[in-house]
Amino acid sequence: MPEGEGTATLLGRLEMFSELSQAELEELAAVAVPRSYEAGEVVFREGDEGSTCHVVRSGALKATKAHPDGRTIALTELHRGDMFGELALFSGERRSATIEALEDTTTVALLADDIRRLLVSQPSIAVKMLAALANRVRGANERIARQSFQGVAGRVASVLLAQVEARQDEGAEEGRPDVVSDVVVAATQADIAELAGAARESASRFLAALERDGVVTLRRGRVIVHEPTALANYIH
């Protein structure tokens, strides 16, 4: 999905919009608003009022939620073609999670009024959107369940591997299917620890061990993964 791809094509790749005609996609794209965020910038915070959803065009973001005991729970990572903020479209509910850019990111924003107008004219899209929301909740629950049974090594390796696979998919979409090594993950060690639901010190120790083994190279604000397949050995 190249950066220069049209907004209508980007939206048409989403399952919930896949049955729209080209004319309908163009109509939706006409009201979409381009947005950009720098690495570390917060798109919105848990508890904020919201009336906009986003589709990721480029970059990566993380979704986190505050636990009553003060911890921050990582829900998911978001990459090209992912949608977030959908709940605000239905009832104007406050944001259920915090979304922060892991790297420089661009999105297209869709306003609630425009989406509601689409749902009234195309009820089948409402069904698809509800299914997508259910899948999102199911995925978050499965991730939290996996994390509760994994050690720090497994959780950190899982986060890194997910980042690597997303970038390899991007390379394949851009006509570079040979991108299989030396993948640059633009995230700090603190970001990786948070996504893994681990203490920063514990995650950093494991990352340092990976560097000693030649699997990764640690740089400020990024991790260069030399042997992606080796990460799977730590996931149990």
N, C-alpha and C positions, 0 to 999 in steps of 0.2 A: 504494500500500500504506500506508494511513494508520496513524499511530502506534497508534490504538486498535483495530486489526484483531486478531482473535483469533489465538492462537498456532497453533491447528490449521489455520486458513486460511493463515497465513504458511508453515507447513511444507508444506502441500499445494501451494503454488506452486512448490516445488522439484521439478525433473524427477525426481529419484531417489525422491520420495515421492508422485509424482502418481497412481500407480495404487492407493494405499491407500484403503480405504473410509473414510467419515467416522468410523465407530466406531474404526477403527485410528488415524486421525489424532488423534482425541480422546484415545486411550490414550497416544500418543506425547507429545502436548501436556501431558498430566497430569504427566509426569515431567520436563518441560523447566523449566529454572531461569532466571528473568530476571536479567540482569546489566547493569551500566551502567559506563561508563568516561568519564573526563574527557579533553578534548583533551590530547594529549601522554602520556597514560598507556599503559603497555605492558601488553597482555593476557597475553602470554607471550613468552619469549625463545628464540632458537635454542639448542638443547641442553637446554632444560628437559624434565623428564619430563612426560608429558601423558596424560590419559585422558578428555578432553572436547573436543567440537567445538562450534562456535558458528554460529548463523545471524543475520545482521545484520538488526535490526529498523529502526534509524534511525541516521543519521550516516555516517561514512566512516572507513576504516582503511587502513594501508599494510602490505604484507608485504615484508620485506627479508631479505637473506642475507649473511653475512660471507664475503668472498673470502679465500683463503689469504694474499694479498699485503697484507691489511689494509683493502682497500676494502669499502664496503657496496654491494651490488647490489640495486636495486629490482626486485622480482618482479611486483607487481601492486597495484592499488587494490581495495578491497572496499566495496561499497555495499549498500543494502537488498536482501534476498533472497539475498545471497551466503553461502555456507557456507565455513568455514575450520577447520583443525585436524582434518580427517578421518583423516589417517594414524595419529594416536594411537588411533583407535577399533579398528584391526585387530590391532596387535601391541604396543601400549604403547611404540612407538618414541619416542625423544626428538624434540622439536620441530625441524622442518627449517628453520624461518624464524622471524623475530621479527615480531610483529604489534603495531602501535602505532596508537592512535586519532588521526586527523587532526583530529577535532572531537568534541564530546560525542556519545557513541555508546551505543546500547542493543543488546543481543543476547539471544537465548535459547540457553542452553547445554544440550547433550545429553550424558549420561554414557555411557561406553563400554559398561558392563554393560547398559544399557537398549537401546542400538543393537544390540549382539550378540544380545540376546534377539529383537529384531525381525527380524534377518537370518536367524536360525534358522527362524523361523516364516514368513518371506517371502523365499525365496532370490532371487526376481526383483529385489528391492531391492538385493541385493549386486551384481548385474550392473550395475544403474543407477549405483550408487555408484562402482564401478570405472570406468565410462565417464566419470563426472563428474571423477574424479581424473585420468584420461588427458587430458581436455580442459583441465584446469587446467595440467598439465605442458606440454601443447602450446602453450597460450596464453602461458605464461611463456617458453618457448623462442623463440616467434615475437617476443615483445616484446624480448627480449635481442638477437635477430638484427637487428631493425629499428634498435635503438639503436646497434648497432655500425656502421651505415651512415649514420646521421643526424648532423648537426651539432648543436651546443647549441641553436640556435634551433628546429630541428625537434623535438627531444626535449622541450624545455620547452613548446612550443606543443601537442604531443601530450598531455602530462600535463594542461595546462589544459583542453584541449578535452574530454578524457575526464571531467574533473570537472564541466564545464559540462553535458555531455550527461546525466550521471547525475542532476544536479539538475533538468534539464528533464524527464527521464523521471518523476522524483518529482512534479513539478508536474502533469504530465499525469495521473498516477495519482490525484492528489488533486482532479481536476476543474478544473485550471488549465492547460489546454493552451496558453494564450497566453503562458506564461512563456518568453520567447525572448531577453530582453536584461537587462542589469544583473544578471547572475548572480553571487552571492557565493560564492566558493570559500574555505572556512574552512581555510586552510593557510598556514604561514609560508613565506617564501622559501627557507629551509633545507629544509623538507619538499619543496617543489617541486623543488629542485635534486637532492635525494636520489632522489626518484621518477624524475627524468629521467636519473639517472646522470651528472650534471654537477657541476663545481666550483661552490660557492656563488657565488663572485665572478662567474663567467661567466654563470650563470643570472640573477643580479641585474642584470647589465649589460643582458641581453636584456629582462628585465621592465621595466627603466627605459626602454628604447627603445620598448616597447609602450605605456608610459604617456605618453611624449612624443607618440606617434602617436594617442593618444586611444582605444586599444583597451582599456586597463585602467586602473584606479586602484589604487594600492598603499596598503594600510593595515596597521597592525600586526596580524599574525596572520591576515590575509585579503587576498584579491585580488578586486576587483570587476571583472568582465568586462562591458564595454559592448557590444562587437561580437564575439560568438562566431564568426560566420562568417569574420571576418578572420583568425582563428587558423589556419584551414586553408591560407591562403596561405603559411605558413611551414613546412608539413609536406611534405617531398619524399621 
